[in-house]
Amino acid sequence: MFPPRDHEKNPGPERVSIYLGLPPRFRSPTHAAAEIAALDSGADRRALLEQVPAGGWRRWVLHEAKIAIAARIVDMPRKADRQDALAAVPDDWRDEVKTHVLRLWKAAEIRARLAATVREAA
């Protein structure tokens, strides 16, 4: 009926990314940030970030990585684990990651209070 679209002709990983200039290893800037956040050491995080081209992509990926690192820290149940994870963040990223941790922590507290209020009302 209709000819196949480009993404239907070539659905594999070799497909051209809509994120021009981003290495094919990363599906998106968010995917790259998640990979960086999943690493445990600052040196590994920096090495992976260096694979992202300098300029707009790197700034975007770094910003999202800092948020993803903060989210991982907030999700940790033990304070000692959170402190260790924050210590593993590169020094020049740490202040911004701390800011995101505080913001996400407050948001989680507000959601928990709201959920408790809703349960009590029900």
ZAMARGU-4260 file (C-alpha; in steps of 0.2 Angstrom, whole numbers, plus 5000, padded with zeros to 4 digits):
<rodrens>
0) 5000/5000/5000 | 5012/5013/5006 | 5031/5012/5003 | 5041/5008/5020 | 5047/5022/5029
5) 5066/5024/5032 | 5065/5018/5050 | 5055/5003/5044 | 5068/4999/5031 | 5082/4999/5043
10) 5076/4996/5061 | 5093/4989/5068 | 5105/4998/5079 | 5114/5005/5064 | 5100/5016/5061
15) 5104/5034/5059 | 5101/5044/5075 | 5090/5059/5076 | 5104/5066/5088 | 5116/5072/5075
20) 5134/5071/5081 | 5130/5060/5096 | 5140/5044/5095 | 5130/5029/5089 | 5134/5020/5105
25) 5121/5032/5114 | 5103/5031/5109 | 5100/5048/5116 | 5107/5061/5127 | 5097/5054/5141
30) 5104/5036/5138 | 5121/5043/5139 | 5118/5052/5155 | 5110/5036/5162 | 5126/5026/5158
35) 5137/5040/5166 | 5126/5040/5182 | 5127/5021/5183 | 5146/5021/5185 | 5154/5021/5202
40) 5169/5032/5200 | 5172/5049/5195 | 5186/5044/5183 | 5175/5032/5174 | 5161/5045/5173
45) 5173/5058/5166 | 5180/5045/5153 | 5163/5041/5147 | 5158/5059/5146 | 5174/5062/5135
50) 5166/5051/5122 | 5152/5063/5120 | 5157/5077/5107 | 5161/5094/5115 | 5149/5108/5114
55) 5130/5106/5116 | 5128/5088/5117 | 5141/5087/5131 | 5133/5101/5141 | 5116/5093/5139
60) 5123/5075/5144 | 5132/5082/5159 | 5117/5091/5165 | 5106/5076/5164 | 5120/5065/5171
65) 5121/5076/5187 | 5102/5074/5189 | 5103/5055/5187 | 5117/5054/5199 | 5107/5064/5212
70) 5092/5053/5209 | 5102/5037/5212 | 5109/5045/5228 | 5091/5050/5234 | 5085/5032/5231
75) 5099/5024/5242 | 5092/5019/5259 | 5107/5021/5270 | 5115/5037/5274 | 5133/5030/5273
80) 5129/5024/5255 | 5123/5041/5250 | 5139/5049/5258 | 5150/5037/5249 | 5141/5040/5232
85) 5142/5059/5234 | 5161/5057/5238 | 5163/5047/5222 | 5156/5062/5211 | 5170/5072/5203
90) 5174/5088/5213 | 5168/5101/5200 | 5151/5092/5199 | 5148/5090/5217 | 5140/5106/5221
95) 5127/5105/5207 | 5124/5086/5212 | 5121/5091/5230 | 5109/5104/5224 | 5099/5092/5214
100) 5100/5079/5229 | 5092/5092/5240 | 5078/5097/5227 | 5074/5078/5224 | 5074/5074/5243
105) 5062/5088/5246 | 5051/5083/5232 | 5051/5065/5239 | 5046/5071/5256 | 5032/5081/5249
110) 5026/5066/5239 | 5027/5055/5254 | 5017/5068/5265 | 5004/5070/5252 | 5002/5051/5250
115) 5000/5049/5269 | 4987/5063/5269 | 4977/5054/5255 | 4978/5038/5264 | 4971/5046/5280
120) 4957/5054/5271 | 4952/5038/5262
</rodrens>
